[in-house]
Each structure stands twice: as structure tokens, then as C-alpha cells.
Amino acid sequence: MESAELRVLNTPASPVSAATALELAERVFAAKARRRDWLARLPVEQKYRRFLQLQRMVWETRRAAGKPCPAPWPEMIPG
């Protein structure tokens, strides 16, 4: 049976793996800047919903791993 390392080594190069480290870093930082701009334009309610979604994901992951974590905030915006 073929080992995982050999399968990786025998896999043809993808366009991402063919990029130089500098090109890859430029792509990552450009995507990060686009995402920040997009998030900045969202209304506060949508930002709050996305924040809650991230909180729930972290909470579920930590709970599944058996690590203590505070419960996520409620869905309703206080006010």
C-alpha cells in the first residue's frame, strides 16, 4: 500500500503550489484586505450575527474536545 507521503509527492503540482512564496503571500494579503473591506460595509446587525456564528463554532469545537468554554451569547441583540 502506498504511504500518505508518497501520494503527496506523486500528486501533480497545482497552480497554488507552483506560485512563489511572495506571490502566494500577496494573494493571501489581497484576499484579507478584500474581506476586511466587505466586512466594514456590513450593517451592525449582520456583523453581530456573524460574530455569534463564530462564537457558536468555537463553543461547539471546544465542547466536543472536552474543554471548558463560556456559552455563546444569545441571538437577540440587547437593547
C-alpha positions, 0 to 999 in steps of 0.5 A: 500500500502506498504511504500518505507521503508518497501520494503527496509527492506523486500528486501533480503540482497545482497552480497554488503550489507552483506560485512563489512564496511572495506571490502566494503571500500577496494573494493571501494579503489581497484576499484579507484586505478584500474581506476586511473591506466587505466586512466594514460595509456590513450593517451592525446587525449582520456583523453581530450575527456573524460574530455569534456564528463564530462564537457558536463554532468555537463553543461547539469545537471546544465542547466536543474536545472536552474543554471548558468554554463560556456559552455563546451569547444569545441571538437577540441583540440587547437593547 
